[in-house]
Amino acid sequence: MKEIAQKYMFYTLSQDGDRYLLEVVCGTVGIYELVIELSAQETAQFLENGIPWIEAMAIAIRNRPGDYFARRVRI
């Protein structure tokens, strides 16, 4: 797995073959990490728009992690 981008205590974007995994630090009192695999559409958005798009995605996940629980992957 290759790390593409990282912001301490915010997110890590990794590439595993043709898969992109976004790990986001979530929580307030209890801190946890939520890892999702980017969909084909999200991957295309990232490749077109770069790191600013990933940061916006990480903010969306951090603000509403429950919306992404069904997409969790274990790494």
HTML snippet that shows the backbone in 3Dmol.js (N, CA, C, O; Angstrom):
<script src="https://3Dmol.org/build/3Dmol-min.js"></script>
<div id="view" style="width:600px;height:400px;position:relative"></div>
<script>
const pdb = `
ATOM      1  N   MET A   1       0.854  -1.167   0.000  1.00  0.00           N
ATOM      2  CA  MET A   1       0.000   0.000   0.000  1.00  0.00           C
ATOM      3  C   MET A   1       0.904   1.234   0.000  1.00  0.00           C
ATOM      4  O   MET A   1       1.894   1.289   0.730  1.00  0.00           O
ATOM      5  N   LYS A   2       0.558   2.206  -0.812  1.00  0.00           N
ATOM      6  CA  LYS A   2       1.355   3.419  -0.965  1.00  0.00           C
ATOM      7  C   LYS A   2       0.569   4.625  -0.442  1.00  0.00           C
ATOM      8  O   LYS A   2      -0.578   4.846  -0.832  1.00  0.00           O
ATOM      9  N   GLU A   3       1.196   5.397   0.442  1.00  0.00           N
ATOM     10  CA  GLU A   3       0.552   6.605   0.967  1.00  0.00           C
ATOM     11  C   GLU A   3       0.667   7.720  -0.073  1.00  0.00           C
ATOM     12  O   GLU A   3       1.760   8.030  -0.546  1.00  0.00           O
ATOM     13  N   ILE A   4      -0.467   8.313  -0.419  1.00  0.00           N
ATOM     14  CA  ILE A   4      -0.523   9.387  -1.419  1.00  0.00           C
ATOM     15  C   ILE A   4      -0.467  10.755  -0.750  1.00  0.00           C
ATOM     16  O   ILE A   4       0.285  11.632  -1.177  1.00  0.00           O
ATOM     17  N   ALA A   5      -1.262  10.931   0.295  1.00  0.00           N
ATOM     18  CA  ALA A   5      -1.324  12.219   0.988  1.00  0.00           C
ATOM     19  C   ALA A   5      -1.755  11.968   2.423  1.00  0.00           C
ATOM     20  O   ALA A   5      -2.444  10.994   2.726  1.00  0.00           O
ATOM     21  N   GLN A   6      -1.325  12.884   3.309  1.00  0.00           N
ATOM     22  CA  GLN A   6      -1.677  12.738   4.717  1.00  0.00           C
ATOM     23  C   GLN A   6      -1.643  14.095   5.394  1.00  0.00           C
ATOM     24  O   GLN A   6      -0.760  14.911   5.133  1.00  0.00           O
ATOM     25  N   LYS A   7      -2.610  14.324   6.261  1.00  0.00           N
ATOM     26  CA  LYS A   7      -2.625  15.468   7.167  1.00  0.00           C
ATOM     27  C   LYS A   7      -2.818  14.896   8.560  1.00  0.00           C
ATOM     28  O   LYS A   7      -3.814  14.226   8.834  1.00  0.00           O
ATOM     29  N   TYR A   8      -1.872  15.160   9.428  1.00  0.00           N
ATOM     30  CA  TYR A   8      -1.867  14.612  10.781  1.00  0.00           C
ATOM     31  C   TYR A   8      -3.187  14.874  11.503  1.00  0.00           C
ATOM     32  O   TYR A   8      -3.690  15.998  11.523  1.00  0.00           O
ATOM     33  N   MET A   9      -3.732  13.818  12.092  1.00  0.00           N
ATOM     34  CA  MET A   9      -4.986  13.860  12.857  1.00  0.00           C
ATOM     35  C   MET A   9      -6.176  14.337  12.016  1.00  0.00           C
ATOM     36  O   MET A   9      -7.148  14.865  12.556  1.00  0.00           O
ATOM     37  N   PHE A  10      -6.095  14.149  10.681  1.00  0.00           N
ATOM     38  CA  PHE A  10      -7.196  14.530   9.806  1.00  0.00           C
ATOM     39  C   PHE A  10      -7.503  13.392   8.837  1.00  0.00           C
ATOM     40  O   PHE A  10      -8.573  12.789   8.918  1.00  0.00           O
ATOM     41  N   TYR A  11      -6.590  13.091   7.928  1.00  0.00           N
ATOM     42  CA  TYR A  11      -6.848  12.028   6.967  1.00  0.00           C
ATOM     43  C   TYR A  11      -5.546  11.458   6.425  1.00  0.00           C
ATOM     44  O   TYR A  11      -4.481  12.066   6.534  1.00  0.00           O
ATOM     45  N   THR A  12      -5.664  10.257   5.829  1.00  0.00           N
ATOM     46  CA  THR A  12      -4.591   9.628   5.066  1.00  0.00           C
ATOM     47  C   THR A  12      -5.237   9.030   3.825  1.00  0.00           C
ATOM     48  O   THR A  12      -6.229   8.307   3.920  1.00  0.00           O
ATOM     49  N   LEU A  13      -4.677   9.330   2.674  1.00  0.00           N
ATOM     50  CA  LEU A  13      -5.126   8.737   1.412  1.00  0.00           C
ATOM     51  C   LEU A  13      -4.050   7.768   0.961  1.00  0.00           C
ATOM     52  O   LEU A  13      -2.883   8.137   0.825  1.00  0.00           O
ATOM     53  N   SER A  14      -4.455   6.512   0.726  1.00  0.00           N
ATOM     54  CA  SER A  14      -3.518   5.479   0.303  1.00  0.00           C
ATOM     55  C   SER A  14      -4.016   4.838  -0.984  1.00  0.00           C
ATOM     56  O   SER A  14      -5.208   4.851  -1.292  1.00  0.00           O
ATOM     57  N   GLN A  15      -3.073   4.281  -1.720  1.00  0.00           N
ATOM     58  CA  GLN A  15      -3.401   3.548  -2.937  1.00  0.00           C
ATOM     59  C   GLN A  15      -2.933   2.109  -2.779  1.00  0.00           C
ATOM     60  O   GLN A  15      -1.785   1.859  -2.412  1.00  0.00           O
ATOM     61  N   ASP A  16      -3.813   1.180  -3.053  1.00  0.00           N
ATOM     62  CA  ASP A  16      -3.516  -0.252  -2.989  1.00  0.00           C
ATOM     63  C   ASP A  16      -3.892  -0.826  -4.353  1.00  0.00           C
ATOM     64  O   ASP A  16      -5.047  -1.188  -4.580  1.00  0.00           O
ATOM     65  N   GLY A  17      -2.927  -0.908  -5.252  1.00  0.00           N
ATOM     66  CA  GLY A  17      -3.227  -1.318  -6.627  1.00  0.00           C
ATOM     67  C   GLY A  17      -4.041  -0.226  -7.299  1.00  0.00           C
ATOM     68  O   GLY A  17      -3.594   0.917  -7.402  1.00  0.00           O
ATOM     69  N   ASP A  18      -5.237  -0.578  -7.755  1.00  0.00           N
ATOM     70  CA  ASP A  18      -6.101   0.431  -8.369  1.00  0.00           C
ATOM     71  C   ASP A  18      -7.172   0.945  -7.410  1.00  0.00           C
ATOM     72  O   ASP A  18      -8.076   1.678  -7.811  1.00  0.00           O
ATOM     73  N   ARG A  19      -7.063   0.551  -6.127  1.00  0.00           N
ATOM     74  CA  ARG A  19      -7.997   1.015  -5.094  1.00  0.00           C
ATOM     75  C   ARG A  19      -7.407   2.215  -4.360  1.00  0.00           C
ATOM     76  O   ARG A  19      -6.206   2.266  -4.093  1.00  0.00           O
ATOM     77  N   TYR A  20      -8.267   3.176  -4.039  1.00  0.00           N
ATOM     78  CA  TYR A  20      -7.882   4.312  -3.204  1.00  0.00           C
ATOM     79  C   TYR A  20      -8.656   4.211  -1.897  1.00  0.00           C
ATOM     80  O   TYR A  20      -9.879   4.072  -1.895  1.00  0.00           O
ATOM     81  N   LEU A  21      -7.927   4.283  -0.782  1.00  0.00           N
ATOM     82  CA  LEU A  21      -8.529   4.182   0.542  1.00  0.00           C
ATOM     83  C   LEU A  21      -8.338   5.498   1.273  1.00  0.00           C
ATOM     84  O   LEU A  21      -7.227   6.022   1.347  1.00  0.00           O
ATOM     85  N   LEU A  22      -9.424   6.028   1.810  1.00  0.00           N
ATOM     86  CA  LEU A  22      -9.390   7.278   2.560  1.00  0.00           C
ATOM     87  C   LEU A  22      -9.683   6.969   4.020  1.00  0.00           C
ATOM     88  O   LEU A  22     -10.760   6.478   4.359  1.00  0.00           O
ATOM     89  N   GLU A  23      -8.720   7.262   4.875  1.00  0.00           N
ATOM     90  CA  GLU A  23      -8.831   7.041   6.317  1.00  0.00           C
ATOM     91  C   GLU A  23      -8.994   8.404   6.973  1.00  0.00           C
ATOM     92  O   GLU A  23      -8.135   9.274   6.831  1.00  0.00           O
ATOM     93  N   VAL A  24     -10.094   8.588   7.690  1.00  0.00           N
ATOM     94  CA  VAL A  24     -10.418   9.881   8.293  1.00  0.00           C
ATOM     95  C   VAL A  24     -10.520   9.732   9.803  1.00  0.00           C
ATOM     96  O   VAL A  24     -11.153   8.799  10.299  1.00  0.00           O
ATOM     97  N   VAL A  25      -9.901  10.645  10.528  1.00  0.00           N
ATOM     98  CA  VAL A  25      -9.997  10.674  11.987  1.00  0.00           C
ATOM     99  C   VAL A  25     -11.313  11.352  12.347  1.00  0.00           C
ATOM    100  O   VAL A  25     -11.575  12.480  11.928  1.00  0.00           O
ATOM    101  N   CYS A  26     -12.141  10.655  13.131  1.00  0.00           N
ATOM    102  CA  CYS A  26     -13.471  11.150  13.500  1.00  0.00           C
ATOM    103  C   CYS A  26     -13.625  11.141  15.017  1.00  0.00           C
ATOM    104  O   CYS A  26     -12.815  10.558  15.737  1.00  0.00           O
ATOM    105  N   GLY A  27     -14.670  11.793  15.481  1.00  0.00           N
ATOM    106  CA  GLY A  27     -15.023  11.749  16.887  1.00  0.00           C
ATOM    107  C   GLY A  27     -14.711  13.039  17.617  1.00  0.00           C
ATOM    108  O   GLY A  27     -14.023  13.922  17.106  1.00  0.00           O
ATOM    109  N   THR A  28     -15.239  13.120  18.828  1.00  0.00           N
ATOM    110  CA  THR A  28     -14.995  14.289  19.674  1.00  0.00           C
ATOM    111  C   THR A  28     -14.403  13.830  21.003  1.00  0.00           C
ATOM    112  O   THR A  28     -13.224  14.059  21.273  1.00  0.00           O
ATOM    113  N   VAL A  29     -15.203  13.194  21.813  1.00  0.00           N
ATOM    114  CA  VAL A  29     -14.706  12.687  23.095  1.00  0.00           C
ATOM    115  C   VAL A  29     -13.873  11.437  22.868  1.00  0.00           C
ATOM    116  O   VAL A  29     -12.796  11.284  23.444  1.00  0.00           O
ATOM    117  N   GLY A  30     -14.376  10.551  22.030  1.00  0.00           N
ATOM    118  CA  GLY A  30     -13.651   9.346  21.629  1.00  0.00           C
ATOM    119  C   GLY A  30     -13.202   9.504  20.192  1.00  0.00           C
ATOM    120  O   GLY A  30     -14.007   9.839  19.323  1.00  0.00           O
ATOM    121  N   ILE A  31     -11.939   9.268  19.935  1.00  0.00           N
ATOM    122  CA  ILE A  31     -11.387   9.421  18.590  1.00  0.00           C
ATOM    123  C   ILE A  31     -11.282   8.039  17.937  1.00  0.00           C
ATOM    124  O   ILE A  31     -10.826   7.084  18.564  1.00  0.00           O
ATOM    125  N   TYR A  32     -11.703   7.943  16.684  1.00  0.00           N
ATOM    126  CA  TYR A  32     -11.585   6.702  15.932  1.00  0.00           C
ATOM    127  C   TYR A  32     -11.300   7.032  14.472  1.00  0.00           C
ATOM    128  O   TYR A  32     -11.483   8.166  14.031  1.00  0.00           O
ATOM    129  N   GLU A  33     -10.853   6.029  13.736  1.00  0.00           N
ATOM    130  CA  GLU A  33     -10.565   6.207  12.317  1.00  0.00           C
ATOM    131  C   GLU A  33     -11.586   5.446  11.494  1.00  0.00           C
ATOM    132  O   GLU A  33     -11.922   4.303  11.802  1.00  0.00           O
ATOM    133  N   LEU A  34     -12.070   6.080  10.458  1.00  0.00           N
ATOM    134  CA  LEU A  34     -13.023   5.477   9.538  1.00  0.00           C
ATOM    135  C   LEU A  34     -12.351   5.399   8.179  1.00  0.00           C
ATOM    136  O   LEU A  34     -11.914   6.414   7.635  1.00  0.00           O
ATOM    137  N   VAL A  35     -12.269   4.191   7.631  1.00  0.00           N
ATOM    138  CA  VAL A  35     -11.619   3.972   6.340  1.00  0.00           C
ATOM    139  C   VAL A  35     -12.680   3.567   5.328  1.00  0.00           C
ATOM    140  O   VAL A  35     -13.459   2.643   5.563  1.00  0.00           O
ATOM    141  N   ILE A  36     -12.700   4.268   4.199  1.00  0.00           N
ATOM    142  CA  ILE A  36     -13.593   3.899   3.102  1.00  0.00           C
ATOM    143  C   ILE A  36     -12.771   3.734   1.828  1.00  0.00           C
ATOM    144  O   ILE A  36     -11.703   4.328   1.676  1.00  0.00           O
ATOM    145  N   GLU A  37     -13.288   2.918   0.921  1.00  0.00           N
ATOM    146  CA  GLU A  37     -12.706   2.811  -0.415  1.00  0.00           C
ATOM    147  C   GLU A  37     -13.449   3.796  -1.309  1.00  0.00           C
ATOM    148  O   GLU A  37     -14.680   3.818  -1.345  1.00  0.00           O
ATOM    149  N   LEU A  38     -12.682   4.610  -2.030  1.00  0.00           N
ATOM    150  CA  LEU A  38     -13.318   5.545  -2.953  1.00  0.00           C
ATOM    151  C   LEU A  38     -14.000   4.775  -4.076  1.00  0.00           C
ATOM    152  O   LEU A  38     -13.449   3.812  -4.611  1.00  0.00           O
ATOM    153  N   SER A  39     -15.195   5.210  -4.422  1.00  0.00           N
ATOM    154  CA  SER A  39     -15.906   4.610  -5.551  1.00  0.00           C
ATOM    155  C   SER A  39     -15.217   5.029  -6.847  1.00  0.00           C
ATOM    156  O   SER A  39     -14.329   5.881  -6.833  1.00  0.00           O
ATOM    157  N   ALA A  40     -15.618   4.441  -7.950  1.00  0.00           N
ATOM    158  CA  ALA A  40     -15.046   4.803  -9.253  1.00  0.00           C
ATOM    159  C   ALA A  40     -15.288   6.283  -9.541  1.00  0.00           C
ATOM    160  O   ALA A  40     -14.403   6.966 -10.056  1.00  0.00           O
ATOM    161  N   GLN A  41     -16.473   6.778  -9.213  1.00  0.00           N
ATOM    162  CA  GLN A  41     -16.794   8.189  -9.437  1.00  0.00           C
ATOM    163  C   GLN A  41     -15.947   9.086  -8.523  1.00  0.00           C
ATOM    164  O   GLN A  41     -15.442  10.118  -8.967  1.00  0.00           O
ATOM    165  N   GLU A  42     -15.792   8.704  -7.268  1.00  0.00           N
ATOM    166  CA  GLU A  42     -14.977   9.488  -6.342  1.00  0.00           C
ATOM    167  C   GLU A  42     -13.506   9.480  -6.759  1.00  0.00           C
ATOM    168  O   GLU A  42     -12.817  10.495  -6.652  1.00  0.00           O
ATOM    169  N   THR A  43     -13.032   8.327  -7.234  1.00  0.00           N
ATOM    170  CA  THR A  43     -11.656   8.247  -7.720  1.00  0.00           C
ATOM    171  C   THR A  43     -11.456   9.188  -8.898  1.00  0.00           C
ATOM    172  O   THR A  43     -10.441   9.882  -8.973  1.00  0.00           O
ATOM    173  N   ALA A  44     -12.412   9.217  -9.813  1.00  0.00           N
ATOM    174  CA  ALA A  44     -12.326  10.128 -10.964  1.00  0.00           C
ATOM    175  C   ALA A  44     -12.310  11.581 -10.500  1.00  0.00           C
ATOM    176  O   ALA A  44     -11.563  12.398 -11.038  1.00  0.00           O
ATOM    177  N   GLN A  45     -13.128  11.903  -9.507  1.00  0.00           N
ATOM    178  CA  GLN A  45     -13.148  13.267  -8.958  1.00  0.00           C
ATOM    179  C   GLN A  45     -11.790  13.627  -8.368  1.00  0.00           C
ATOM    180  O   GLN A  45     -11.283  14.726  -8.592  1.00  0.00           O
ATOM    181  N   PHE A  46     -11.199  12.696  -7.608  1.00  0.00           N
ATOM    182  CA  PHE A  46      -9.882  12.941  -7.021  1.00  0.00           C
ATOM    183  C   PHE A  46      -8.832  13.139  -8.109  1.00  0.00           C
ATOM    184  O   PHE A  46      -8.042  14.081  -8.046  1.00  0.00           O
ATOM    185  N   LEU A  47      -8.818  12.255  -9.105  1.00  0.00           N
ATOM    186  CA  LEU A  47      -7.807  12.356 -10.157  1.00  0.00           C
ATOM    187  C   LEU A  47      -7.945  13.648 -10.953  1.00  0.00           C
ATOM    188  O   LEU A  47      -6.956  14.179 -11.460  1.00  0.00           O
ATOM    189  N   GLU A  48      -9.166  14.151 -11.062  1.00  0.00           N
ATOM    190  CA  GLU A  48      -9.404  15.408 -11.785  1.00  0.00           C
ATOM    191  C   GLU A  48      -9.110  16.640 -10.927  1.00  0.00           C
ATOM    192  O   GLU A  48      -8.569  17.628 -11.422  1.00  0.00           O
ATOM    193  N   ASN A  49      -9.467  16.580  -9.636  1.00  0.00           N
ATOM    194  CA  ASN A  49      -9.410  17.771  -8.784  1.00  0.00           C
ATOM    195  C   ASN A  49      -8.321  17.759  -7.720  1.00  0.00           C
ATOM    196  O   ASN A  49      -8.056  18.792  -7.106  1.00  0.00           O
ATOM    197  N   GLY A  50      -7.689  16.623  -7.489  1.00  0.00           N
ATOM    198  CA  GLY A  50      -6.544  16.542  -6.590  1.00  0.00           C
ATOM    199  C   GLY A  50      -6.878  16.575  -5.108  1.00  0.00           C
ATOM    200  O   GLY A  50      -7.995  16.278  -4.687  1.00  0.00           O
ATOM    201  N   ILE A  51      -5.870  16.948  -4.340  1.00  0.00           N
ATOM    202  CA  ILE A  51      -5.941  16.933  -2.875  1.00  0.00           C
ATOM    203  C   ILE A  51      -7.056  17.826  -2.320  1.00  0.00           C
ATOM    204  O   ILE A  51      -7.691  17.427  -1.344  1.00  0.00           O
ATOM    205  N   PRO A  52      -7.331  19.006  -2.881  1.00  0.00           N
ATOM    206  CA  PRO A  52      -8.447  19.791  -2.337  1.00  0.00           C
ATOM    207  C   PRO A  52      -9.772  19.014  -2.327  1.00  0.00           C
ATOM    208  O   PRO A  52     -10.582  19.185  -1.415  1.00  0.00           O
ATOM    209  N   TRP A  53      -9.992  18.172  -3.327  1.00  0.00           N
ATOM    210  CA  TRP A  53     -11.219  17.374  -3.350  1.00  0.00           C
ATOM    211  C   TRP A  53     -11.191  16.338  -2.226  1.00  0.00           C
ATOM    212  O   TRP A  53     -12.205  16.115  -1.565  1.00  0.00           O
ATOM    213  N   ILE A  54     -10.042  15.709  -2.009  1.00  0.00           N
ATOM    214  CA  ILE A  54      -9.912  14.725  -0.926  1.00  0.00           C
ATOM    215  C   ILE A  54     -10.169  15.387   0.423  1.00  0.00           C
ATOM    216  O   ILE A  54     -10.852  14.815   1.274  1.00  0.00           O
ATOM    217  N   GLU A  55      -9.631  16.579   0.625  1.00  0.00           N
ATOM    218  CA  GLU A  55      -9.847  17.278   1.896  1.00  0.00           C
ATOM    219  C   GLU A  55     -11.324  17.602   2.099  1.00  0.00           C
ATOM    220  O   GLU A  55     -11.825  17.507   3.220  1.00  0.00           O
ATOM    221  N   ALA A  56     -12.028  17.980   1.037  1.00  0.00           N
ATOM    222  CA  ALA A  56     -13.463  18.241   1.141  1.00  0.00           C
ATOM    223  C   ALA A  56     -14.209  16.950   1.476  1.00  0.00           C
ATOM    224  O   ALA A  56     -15.146  16.962   2.275  1.00  0.00           O
ATOM    225  N   MET A  57     -13.802  15.855   0.877  1.00  0.00           N
ATOM    226  CA  MET A  57     -14.417  14.554   1.164  1.00  0.00           C
ATOM    227  C   MET A  57     -14.159  14.158   2.619  1.00  0.00           C
ATOM    228  O   MET A  57     -15.060  13.670   3.301  1.00  0.00           O
ATOM    229  N   ALA A  58     -12.940  14.367   3.088  1.00  0.00           N
ATOM    230  CA  ALA A  58     -12.603  14.043   4.478  1.00  0.00           C
ATOM    231  C   ALA A  58     -13.431  14.878   5.452  1.00  0.00           C
ATOM    232  O   ALA A  58     -13.864  14.371   6.487  1.00  0.00           O
ATOM    233  N   ILE A  59     -13.651  16.133   5.135  1.00  0.00           N
ATOM    234  CA  ILE A  59     -14.492  16.988   5.980  1.00  0.00           C
ATOM    235  C   ILE A  59     -15.913  16.449   6.019  1.00  0.00           C
ATOM    236  O   ILE A  59     -16.531  16.400   7.082  1.00  0.00           O
ATOM    237  N   ALA A  60     -16.438  16.041   4.859  1.00  0.00           N
ATOM    238  CA  ALA A  60     -17.796  15.488   4.806  1.00  0.00           C
ATOM    239  C   ALA A  60     -17.902  14.229   5.660  1.00  0.00           C
ATOM    240  O   ALA A  60     -18.893  14.036   6.364  1.00  0.00           O
ATOM    241  N   ILE A  61     -16.893  13.379   5.600  1.00  0.00           N
ATOM    242  CA  ILE A  61     -16.903  12.149   6.404  1.00  0.00           C
ATOM    243  C   ILE A  61     -16.792  12.484   7.881  1.00  0.00           C
ATOM    244  O   ILE A  61     -17.510  11.912   8.701  1.00  0.00           O
ATOM    245  N   ARG A  62     -15.907  13.398   8.228  1.00  0.00           N
ATOM    246  CA  ARG A  62     -15.727  13.778   9.636  1.00  0.00           C
ATOM    247  C   ARG A  62     -17.006  14.393  10.210  1.00  0.00           C
ATOM    248  O   ARG A  62     -17.353  14.142  11.364  1.00  0.00           O
ATOM    249  N   ASN A  63     -17.700  15.192   9.411  1.00  0.00           N
ATOM    250  CA  ASN A  63     -18.912  15.860   9.885  1.00  0.00           C
ATOM    251  C   ASN A  63     -20.097  14.912  10.027  1.00  0.00           C
ATOM    252  O   ASN A  63     -20.954  15.128  10.884  1.00  0.00           O
ATOM    253  N   ARG A  64     -20.163  13.865   9.203  1.00  0.00           N
ATOM    254  CA  ARG A  64     -21.295  12.932   9.231  1.00  0.00           C
ATOM    255  C   ARG A  64     -20.804  11.497   9.047  1.00  0.00           C
ATOM    256  O   ARG A  64     -21.163  10.846   8.066  1.00  0.00           O
ATOM    257  N   PRO A  65     -19.994  10.999   9.970  1.00  0.00           N
ATOM    258  CA  PRO A  65     -19.410   9.666   9.787  1.00  0.00           C
ATOM    259  C   PRO A  65     -20.454   8.553   9.655  1.00  0.00           C
ATOM    260  O   PRO A  65     -20.221   7.561   8.965  1.00  0.00           O
ATOM    261  N   GLY A  66     -21.580   8.715  10.302  1.00  0.00           N
ATOM    262  CA  GLY A  66     -22.629   7.694  10.218  1.00  0.00           C
ATOM    263  C   GLY A  66     -23.096   7.438   8.798  1.00  0.00           C
ATOM    264  O   GLY A  66     -23.524   6.331   8.473  1.00  0.00           O
ATOM    265  N   ASP A  67     -23.016   8.450   7.953  1.00  0.00           N
ATOM    266  CA  ASP A  67     -23.415   8.291   6.554  1.00  0.00           C
ATOM    267  C   ASP A  67     -22.472   7.358   5.798  1.00  0.00           C
ATOM    268  O   ASP A  67     -22.818   6.877   4.719  1.00  0.00           O
ATOM    269  N   TYR A  68     -21.288   7.096   6.348  1.00  0.00           N
ATOM    270  CA  TYR A  68     -20.261   6.314   5.656  1.00  0.00           C
ATOM    271  C   TYR A  68     -19.969   4.972   6.323  1.00  0.00           C
ATOM    272  O   TYR A  68     -19.143   4.210   5.820  1.00  0.00           O
ATOM    273  N   PHE A  69     -20.625   4.662   7.443  1.00  0.00           N
ATOM    274  CA  PHE A  69     -20.352   3.414   8.152  1.00  0.00           C
ATOM    275  C   PHE A  69     -20.550   2.188   7.269  1.00  0.00           C
ATOM    276  O   PHE A  69     -19.784   1.230   7.374  1.00  0.00           O
ATOM    277  N   ALA A  70     -21.545   2.197   6.413  1.00  0.00           N
ATOM    278  CA  ALA A  70     -21.810   1.031   5.559  1.00  0.00           C
ATOM    279  C   ALA A  70     -20.687   0.794   4.546  1.00  0.00           C
ATOM    280  O   ALA A  70     -20.578  -0.291   3.975  1.00  0.00           O
ATOM    281  N   ARG A  71     -19.858   1.811   4.327  1.00  0.00           N
ATOM    282  CA  ARG A  71     -18.757   1.707   3.356  1.00  0.00           C
ATOM    283  C   ARG A  71     -17.411   1.380   4.014  1.00  0.00           C
ATOM    284  O   ARG A  71     -16.388   1.335   3.331  1.00  0.00           O
ATOM    285  N   ARG A  72     -17.402   1.156   5.315  1.00  0.00           N
ATOM    286  CA  ARG A  72     -16.149   0.883   6.030  1.00  0.00           C
ATOM    287  C   ARG A  72     -15.436  -0.326   5.444  1.00  0.00           C
ATOM    288  O   ARG A  72     -16.052  -1.313   5.040  1.00  0.00           O
ATOM    289  N   VAL A  73     -14.117  -0.211   5.412  1.00  0.00           N
ATOM    290  CA  VAL A  73     -13.272  -1.338   5.036  1.00  0.00           C
ATOM    291  C   VAL A  73     -12.230  -1.524   6.131  1.00  0.00           C
ATOM    292  O   VAL A  73     -11.853  -0.565   6.806  1.00  0.00           O
ATOM    293  N   ARG A  74     -11.778  -2.722   6.301  1.00  0.00           N
ATOM    294  CA  ARG A  74     -10.721  -3.029   7.272  1.00  0.00           C
ATOM    295  C   ARG A  74      -9.380  -3.064   6.526  1.00  0.00           C
ATOM    296  O   ARG A  74      -9.270  -3.644   5.446  1.00  0.00           O
ATOM    297  N   ILE A  75      -8.388  -2.443   7.114  1.00  0.00           N
ATOM    298  CA  ILE A  75      -7.065  -2.498   6.488  1.00  0.00           C
ATOM    299  C   ILE A  75      -6.068  -3.108   7.449  1.00  0.00           C
ATOM    300  O   ILE A  75      -4.891  -3.245   7.114  1.00  0.00           O
TER     301      ILE A  75
END
`;
const viewer = $3Dmol.createViewer("view");
viewer.addModel(pdb, "pdb");
viewer.setStyle({}, {cartoon: {color: "spectrum"}});
viewer.zoomTo();
viewer.render();
</script>
